[in-house]
Amino acid sequence: MPYFPAWSHEWLGSLFLTFQVLVILLGAWFLQRGLRRILLRASERYDLPMHLIQPTATIVRWVIMIAAGLLVLGRLGVSGTVLWTAFTGFAAVAAVAFFAAWSVLSNIFCAILIFTARPFRLGDYVEILDTAEKPGAKGEVVDISLLYVTLRDSTEENAGALLQIPNALVFQRVVRRWKGGPPVVSSDNARLP
């Protein structure tokens, strides 16, 4: 076994550590690529829908990346106890933040549904009812944002006022819609189609 000069000993430790980190990262990359190919081949062979395979491949990739990151940190001298403590602390804070922001996240998700399902559009006249018998908020849709649907109130006592209705409420109530403006009212106060 050849001996290295004394001045190279500290460099060899760093070089060996760098080599180990590279092996971990390359192994993780090859493992991720191989599992992705296996998932795609299984999808083709068993005629699985792509919208199920894609999230599975993403989850597998993240698990492999996190495991590789933990292995690299372990090789760099970070103790497993410190990593576990940091992870559980982060998970607890994330869980509290998620529950605190639940209503905001719900409104954002409902905004995405409004933009894609298009239950109404800008310029439509809508009425959001509490029940089918009781009148609710009504007016022209003037804005759809990530948190609110804004209506220009059309009632006589509040004409022109803006109503901001949370997006989640739109999916919890009955929505009556007229395209292009308010419903036409005849002389006997009956709405015409």
C-alpha positions in Angstrom: 0.0 0.0 0.0 1.6 3.3 -1.0 2.0 6.0 1.5 1.0 9.5 0.8 3.1 12.4 2.0 2.2 14.0 5.4 1.1 17.3 3.8 -1.6 15.5 1.7 -3.4 13.8 4.6 -5.8 16.6 5.4 -6.6 17.0 1.7 -7.3 13.2 1.4 -10.0 13.4 4.1 -11.8 16.3 2.2 -11.3 14.5 -1.1 -12.7 11.2 0.3 -15.7 13.1 1.8 -16.4 14.8 -1.5 -16.2 11.5 -3.3 -18.8 10.0 -0.8 -21.1 12.9 -1.3 -20.9 12.6 -5.1 -21.5 8.8 -4.9 -24.7 9.5 -2.8 -25.9 12.2 -5.2 -25.2 10.1 -8.3 -26.8 7.0 -6.7 -29.9 9.0 -5.9 -30.1 10.4 -9.4 -29.8 7.0 -11.0 -32.3 5.5 -8.6 -34.8 8.2 -9.3 -34.4 7.9 -13.1 -34.6 4.1 -12.9 -37.8 4.1 -10.7 -39.3 6.7 -13.1 -38.7 4.5 -16.1 -40.2 1.5 -14.2 -43.3 3.6 -13.4 -43.7 4.7 -17.0 -43.3 1.2 -18.4 -45.8 -0.1 -15.9 -48.1 2.7 -17.0 -47.8 1.6 -20.6 -48.1 -2.1 -19.9 -51.1 -2.0 -17.6 -52.7 1.0 -19.3 -52.6 3.2 -16.2 -53.7 6.8 -16.5 -50.9 9.4 -16.7 -52.6 11.7 -14.2 -52.0 9.0 -11.6 -48.4 8.1 -12.6 -47.1 11.7 -12.6 -47.9 12.5 -9.0 -46.5 9.1 -7.9 -43.2 9.8 -9.8 -43.0 13.2 -8.1 -43.5 11.7 -4.7 -40.9 9.0 -5.3 -38.5 11.7 -6.6 -39.0 13.8 -3.4 -38.5 10.8 -1.1 -35.3 9.9 -2.8 -34.0 13.5 -2.8 -34.8 13.9 1.0 -33.1 10.6 1.8 -30.1 11.6 -0.2 -30.0 14.9 1.5 -30.1 13.3 4.9 -27.3 10.9 3.9 -25.2 13.8 2.7 -25.8 15.7 5.9 -24.9 12.6 7.9 -21.6 12.3 6.0 -20.9 16.0 6.7 -21.2 15.3 10.4 -24.7 16.5 11.3 -26.1 14.1 13.9 -29.4 12.2 13.3 -30.8 13.5 16.5 -30.4 17.1 15.4 -31.9 16.3 12.0 -34.9 14.5 13.6 -35.4 17.4 16.1 -35.3 20.0 13.3 -37.7 17.9 11.1 -40.3 17.4 13.9 -40.1 21.1 14.9 -40.6 22.2 11.3 -43.5 19.7 10.8 -45.2 21.1 14.0 -44.9 24.7 12.8 -46.1 23.8 9.3 -49.1 21.9 10.7 -50.1 25.0 12.8 -49.6 27.3 9.9 -51.6 25.1 7.6 -54.6 25.0 10.0 -54.3 28.8 10.6 -54.4 29.4 6.9 -57.1 26.9 6.1 -59.8 29.4 5.2 -57.4 31.3 2.9 -56.3 28.1 1.2 -59.9 27.1 0.8 -60.7 30.4 -0.9 -57.7 30.1 -3.2 -58.6 26.6 -4.2 -62.2 27.7 -4.9 -60.8 30.6 -7.0 -59.0 28.0 -9.1 -62.3 26.1 -9.5 -64.2 29.3 -10.4 -61.6 30.1 -13.1 -61.7 26.6 -14.5 -65.4 25.5 -14.0 -66.7 29.0 -14.9 -70.0 28.9 -12.9 -70.2 32.6 -13.9 -68.1 35.2 -15.6 -67.3 38.9 -15.3 -70.4 40.9 -16.4 -72.9 38.2 -15.4 -75.6 39.0 -13.0 -75.7 36.5 -10.1 -77.6 36.0 -6.9 -76.0 33.9 -4.2 -78.9 32.4 -2.1 -78.8 31.2 1.5 -81.5 28.7 0.6 -83.7 28.4 -2.5 -86.5 30.3 -0.8 -84.6 33.2 0.8 -83.1 36.0 -1.3 -79.4 36.5 -1.0 -76.7 38.8 -2.3 -77.2 39.8 -5.9 -75.5 42.0 -8.4 -73.2 42.2 -11.4 -69.9 40.3 -11.1 -67.2 43.0 -11.4 -64.1 41.1 -10.2 -63.0 37.6 -9.4 -59.8 37.4 -7.3 -58.0 34.7 -5.4 -60.0 35.4 -2.2 -63.3 37.1 -3.2 -65.9 37.4 -5.9 -66.9 41.1 -6.0 -70.5 42.0 -6.9 -71.9 45.5 -7.6 -75.1 45.5 -5.5 -78.2 46.1 -7.5 -80.8 46.6 -4.7 -82.4 50.0 -4.5 -81.3 50.8 -1.0 -77.6 49.9 -1.7 -77.3 50.6 -5.4 -73.7 50.7 -6.5 -72.2 49.2 -3.3 -69.6 46.5 -3.7 -70.2 43.1 -2.1 -67.1 40.9 -1.5 -68.2 37.3 -1.1 -65.5 34.7 -0.2 -64.9 32.2 -3.0 -65.6 29.2 -0.7 -69.1 30.6 0.0 -69.9 30.4 -3.7 -69.5 26.7 -3.6 -71.6 26.3 -0.4 -74.6 28.2 -1.7 -77.1 28.1 -4.5 -76.1 30.5 -7.3 -78.7 31.9 -9.7 -77.1 33.4 -12.8 -78.2 35.6 -15.7 -75.8 36.2 -18.6 -75.1 39.7 -19.7 -77.0 41.7 -17.1 -79.9 41.8 -14.6 -83.1 39.9 -15.3 -85.8 41.8 -17.1 -88.8 42.6 -14.9 -92.2 43.0 -16.4 -94.9 45.4 -15.1 -96.4 42.8 -12.9 -93.0 42.2 -11.2 -92.6 38.7 -12.7 -89.3 37.9 -14.1 -89.2 37.2 -17.8 -87.0 34.4 -19.2 
